[in-house]
Amino acid sequence: MNLIRKIAKKFLPQKIINIFYHLPKAFLANVVYGFPTRRLKVGGGLTVIGVTGTDGKTTTVNMIYQILKVAGKKVSMISTINAPGFHVTSPDPFAVQRLAKKAKVSGDKYLILEVTSHALDQYRFWGIKFDVGVVTNITHEHLDYHKTFENYLNVKTFLLKNVKFAIVNDNLREVLGKKSGKLITFGLDKGDFSQRQIRLNLKIFGDYNLENALAALACGFVLDIDRKIAQRALERFGGITGRMEEIKNNKGIKIFIDFAHTPNALLQALQALRPKTSGRLIAVFGSAGKRDVEKRSLMGEIAARQADIVVVTAEDPRGEIEQINVEITKGAKKMGLKEGINLFITHDRQKAISLVVNDLARKGDVVGIFGKGHETSMNLDGRKEIPWSDFEAVKKALNG
C-alpha cells in the first residue's frame, strides 16, 4: 500500500489523490464507526471543538481541555502529544472516528481535536461536525505541500465552515471574519478577548502562550463555562511536554527544549527567552528534509537576528542534511554571523547539543533547543525513524 501511495504521489496531482483516495477512506471510516459525532447530537449530544493554526495548536487544545476538566465536564481530545501513536500530523480518519466513537460510548460531552492543514486538505476529519472552530494564527509553513500561502490560508479556513462559533486571532479578522459562525476574536492588544483588558497571569511565559490562553478562554466563554473557573484553570496550567520545558542543571546555564519548527514559532520562542537571558542566547535548531524549502534560510535569518550564537544541526533531515544546513546558514550569514565565531554547523544533533552544553555555553547563558520537543524519533536518511529524545541528549551532554 505504501508503494502504491508513493507511485500515485509522484505521478498524480494531490487533489486527485485527495478525492479518489483520502475522501473514500474517510467515508468508509465514518460508515465503520457509524458517523459518531453526528449521532452524538441525540439527547444533548457531543460538542466538537477543532483547533488549527500554524503554531500553538497543541497548547491551545490542552488549555481548552484543562478548562473543561476543571469545570467538571466529561471531555476527550486528540493532540500531537496526547494521543498515543500519533507522531506529528493529525491521525488518519479511522483513528479519528474510533476516538469519537469511544467518546460516545463513555458519555463524553466534549471532544477537542487538533487539526492540521494536511488533515483538512486530505479529508481526515470529513464527517466530523465541528461546533467551534479555533484558529490560533496563520504564518509561513507547509508551502512544499500547499504551493502558495493563499492555498494554505484557504485550507486552514475549511475548519470554520458551518461552525456555530469561529474563534480567530484578531489579526485574521478581515480574512476569516465572513467564513462562518459567530465571530469572536482574541489578541494581545485587540480583540473581544485581549490581554490588555483581561491581564492573565500564566505560569508559562511568552506572548504566544498568552494568545493561546486567550483563544482557550474565548472557547470557554462560548461553551458557557464560568469565566472565573476558566481563568483559574489557565493560570494554573503548567505547560506540556516539549513546549519551552526547562532542563535543570548545575552549570549555571538555562536550557529549554521547545518544539518550535516554523519561522514564526522560532521567532516567538527566541523573543520569549531573551528576557530570561543575563548572558548570551544560544539557538540550536535545524529544518526538516523533504518539506518546505523556503523556510530554511528564513529561519537562519530569524535565529541570527534574535540569538547571539546559532548552532545548526539535524532535525529529521531525511537524507538532505548538507543541503538543509547550507540553506539555513546562508540566511544566518546574510545577517552577519560568521562561521566558527557565532555560527556553528554540526550535522550530528547529539554532538551539537554537547558542543553547546559543554563548550559554548557559560554561566548566565540561555540555550534554546528547537524543532523536536516531545518527539521520540528522528528520520535521518528518509527511510526509517531512529529513537531520539532531546531530553536524553541533554542529559547525556550534562553527564559528559
N, C-alpha and C positions, 0 to 999 in steps of 0.2 A: 504493500500500500504506500509506504514512504517513497519507493522508487517511482511509482505511478505519479504521485504528487509532485516530485521533483521534475519529472519529464513535462507534466502539464504546466508547471510554473514557468518552465523555460520557453515553452512554445505558445502558450495561451495567455491572453490578457487577463489580469487579475479579476476584472469584472465578470468575465465568463466563468472563471473558476468559482467566484463567489455565488453566482446564480445557479450554476449547474452542479456544484459540489457542496458548498457550505450551506446554502439555503435548504436543499433537500435533507441534509443531515440534521439541521436544526428542526425542521418539520417532523422528522422521524423521532427525534428526542422528545418533542412535545407529545407526540402520539403515545410513545412508550410510557411516559410518566403522566399522561392524562391532562396536559395543559394545566399544571398545578396552580400557577398564580392566578389564573382566571377562575378556576373553581373555588379557590380560597376566598373569593369575594362573597360567597354564600354564607349567611349567618354572621355578619360582622366583618369577616374576611381579613386578608393579609394586606398590609400596606407595604409597597415595594419602593425603596429609595435607591436610585442609581447615582453614583458619583464618578464623574470623569474630569479630565483636565490633563495638562502636560505634566504638572508636578502637584504633589500634595494629596493625591487620591487616597493612598493607603492611610495616612494620618487622619484625614477627614473622615473616612469610613470608621476608623476606630474611635474617633471622638464622638461621632453620632451614636455608635454602639454603646459607649460608656454613658452617654446622656440617657438613653433608653433603659439601660440596665439600672442605673441609679434611680430612675423614675419608677422602677418596679415592673417594667414591661418585658414580655417574652419576645426575644429577638435573636435572629441569626445573621451572619454576614459571610461574604466572600471578599477577601482582600489578598493582596500579594503575599503577605506573611502569615495570614491566619487560616488558610485553607491548605491542609497537608497535601503535598504532591504538586502544588501549583508553583511554578518557578518564577516567571516574570509577568507574562501576559495573562489576560483573563482565561479561565479554563474553557474547554470545549462545551458545546451545548448539552451533551449528555450529563456532564458533571454539574452544570448549572441547574438543569431540570431535576436532577437527582437530589440536590440540596434543597430546591424549592419543595419537592415532594416530602422530603424529610421534615422541613419546617411545617408543612401542612399537617403531617401525622402527629408531630409533637405539640401542636397547638400554638405555634408562634403567631404573634400579631404583626411583627415587622421583619422584613428581610432587607438587608443593606448589601448592595453589590458594587464592587469596584469595576468600572467599565472602561476598557481601553479603546483607542480609535480602531485598532486592528479588529477587536471583537465586534464593534459596531459595524464596520465595513463588511465583515465576514459573517454577519447574521448569527453570531454565537448567542446573543440574547433575544433572538427572534421568538416571539410568543410570550415573553415576559411583559406583563402590564405594569409599567412604571407609573407610580402616583406622583413621586417627587423626583425631579432631576436637578443635580447639583453640578455646576461647572466651576472648578477652582481657579483655573487660568488657562490660557492657550498661548504657547510660545513655540519657538523653533524646535521641532523634533519629528522624526519618522518621515522625513521627506524622501528617503530612499523608497519608501512604500507608496506614499500618497502623491509624490512627484511635485506638487505645489502646495504652498501654505494655504491657499484658498480651498483646495481639496481637503486638506487636513482640518481646516476650520469647519467646513460643511459637514464632514463626517462626525466631528465631535457634537455638532448640534442635533444629530439624529436623536440623541437621548431625550431632547426636550419636546419631541413631537408627542402630542396628546397627553402630556402630564398635567396634573392639576396645578402644581406649583413648580416654577422654574427659578432656582436659586443660583445666581451668577455673580461673578466678580464685577464690581461696579464699572471697571474699565471695559467691560464687554457689553455694557447696557445697550449701546447703539447697534451692535452687531447681532445680539441674541434676543433683544427685547421683544421682537414680534414673532418669535418662533412658535411658542405655545404656552398655555397655562398662565396663571397669575405670576407676574414677575416680582421677585424680591432680590435686592442687591446687597452686597457686603463689601467692605473695603477698609483700609486703614484710616483714610480721611473722609471718604464719601460713601454713601450707600444707606439703605434702610437699617443696616446693622454695621455701624462704623466704630472703630476703636476710639476715635476722637470723643464719641459720646458714651460708649459703654465702659471703656477702660478695664478690659480683662487683665487679670494678674495671673499669668500662667507660670507653672513650674518650668516648662520648657521654653527655650529662648528662640529669638529670630522673628522678624516681621512676617515671614512666610507662614510660620506657625500661628501667629495671631490671625492671619487671614483664614487659615484652615479652621481655626476655632470659631471665628465669626460666621463662616459658612455653616458649621455644625450647629451653632446657636440659632441661626435662621431656620435651619431644618427642624430643630426642636420646637421653635415657635409655630411653624405650620402644622406640626404634629400635636399641637395643644399640650406640650409639656410645660409645666410651671417654669417660668423664667429663672427663678432663684435656684431651683433644682438643677436646671441645665447649666447655669453658670457655675454652680458649685462643682458639678461633675467635671467641667472643663478645667477649672482652676486646681483640681486635684489630679488631673491627668498627668501621668509621669512619663509619657512618651512610649515608643515602641522600639523593638529590636532593630538595630542598624540604622536608626534615624538620629543623627547627632548624638551618638552614645559615647560617653567618655570612658576611657580605659585608664584607671588609676595606676600610678607608678611612683617610684621613689627617686626619679631622676630630676624632678623639678620642672618637668615639661607637661603640657596638657595634650593628650592625644584623643582625637574624636574620630569615630567611624560613622560615615554617612553614605546613603545610597545615591546622592546627587550624581546624575549621569547625563543631564541635559545642560545646555548653556545657562538657562535661567536658574536651574537648581544649583549649579556650581556658583553662580554669581551670588545668589541669596545666601548660600551656606558660608561662603567666604566673608560676606558682609556681616553675617551674624557672629562669626568667630573673631573678627577684628577687635571689637571692644573687649574681648577676653584676653587679648594679647598684650603683654608688657614688653616682650622681646620681639621676635620675628614670627611671621605667619608663614608656615610651610604647607604647600599643597601637593598631595600625591594622588595622581589620577591617570586614567587612560581613556580609551574610547573603544566601543565595540566594533568588531570586524563584520563585514557583510551588512552593514547598516548605514545610516545617514552619514555620508562622507563630508557634507558641507559643514557640519557642526564641529569637526575636529579642530581646524585652525581657529575657529571662533572660540572654542573652549580654551585653547592655548592663549589667545589674546586676553580673555577674561581672567584666567589664572595669573597672567603676567601683571595685569593692572591691579589685582586685588591682593596678591600674595607677595612676600619678599623672596621666597625661594620656591621654585617649581621642580618637582620630580615627576617625569613622565614614564609610565610603565604599562604593564598589561592589564586589560580589563575585557575579558572574552574576545581576544583578537581574531579568533577563527582563521588562523593562518596568515594574517595580514599585519603582524606586529611591526615590522620595519616601516612599511608604508604609513601606517597609522601614526607612529611616533614621529616620523618626518613631518607629517602634516600638522600635528599638534605643535611641535617645536617651531615650525615655520611661523605660526601665529604668535608664539611666545617671543621669538626673536624679533618679530615685527614691532613689538612693544619695547624692545631694547634689552631683553635678557641675554646673557652671554653664557654659553655652554662651559661648564666647569667652574663657574663663579656663582651664579644664582639660577642656573638651569642644568638639570641632570637628566640623563636618559638611561634607564635600566630596564631591559626587556623582562627580566625576571621580577615578578611582583614581591616575592619574599625578600630578594636582595634589595629592592628599592625601599621596602619598609625598614629593613635592618640598617640600611645606609642612613636613613633619616633619623631613626631612633638612637643609633649608637655613634654616628659620626657627625651628622649635620646639626641636629637639634641641640640646643644648650638651655640652661636654666632660664625660664621666663618665656621660652618659645611655645607656640601653639602649633600642633600638627593636625591637619585635616586629611584623612584618608578616604577618598571618594570613589564611588562607582559600583561597589559590590554590596556594601551594607550587610543585610541579613543573609545574603545568598551563601549557599554551602557547596557550590561547584563553580568551575570556570572552564570555558571552552578555548583551548589554545590553538588547536590545529584545524578547526572547522568540522571535525568528525565526531569527537566524543567529549563528554564532560569529565573532568577530573575533580576529586574532592578539593575544596578550597574554603577557607574561612579567614577573613581579615582579622577577626578576633584572635584566632590561633596564631596567625602570622605575627601579630603584635606581641603576643605573649612569648613566642619563640625569640623574637628580637630582644625583648626585655630580659630574657634569661641568657642572652649571649650566644 
